[in-house]
Amino acid sequence: MSGIEGTCAAGTAGKDTPTGGQPSGATSTHAVVTAVMPHLAYGDAIHAELGAWELRPERMDAGVSTAMSDGQQELFLRIIWPVGHDDLGEDVRADGLTLAWSHMTGWTAHTADGELLLDVDEFAAPSVVAEAALHLAEDGLHCGWTPGEDAALWEHAAVADIALVLFDEGGR
């Protein structure tokens, strides 16, 4: 997964953070990245779960966007299976598939044919996201997938919620 502030970079073999080096002093890279992009750990957990389900997107991006009209920054994740990707079923292969997460809007799925707001929690368990990805990759946006009644939250959802509040309050 890649994590770039203000832009995205390709990669599937792990995280790419903007500086790549250790900050000076006693501060760790993890602490700096967590303060700037608190959603990276969630993205990593989803990336690992997709691999366990043998779903291997071509790209997984994480970043901060300032595209909001009021200048407010938005954290995002994008999981991309482009047109023709082997993980996509026959009906979806021609349209590609992107699962997108935003700390402001939650989870959505996009193809060349349209988009769908996923009825899952903002910090749905990675297994829930992987299940949605599997169904959408095989059958497209019109497959009628809904999370099960026992759809769980990510084990670190409470901590992530706090980090998002701090991010929003910090004016980032």
Salt bridges, closest charged atoms under 4 A:
GLU5 OE2 - ARG172 NH2 2.20
ASP44 OD2 - LYS15 NZ 3.23
ASP61 OD2 - ARG59 NH2 2.28
ASP113 OD2 - HIS142 NE2 3.32
GLU115 OE1 - HIS110 ND1 3.73
GLU131 OE2 - HIS135 NE2 3.98
GLU155 OE2 - HIS156 NE2 3.74
ASP168 OD1 - HIS103 NE2 2.82
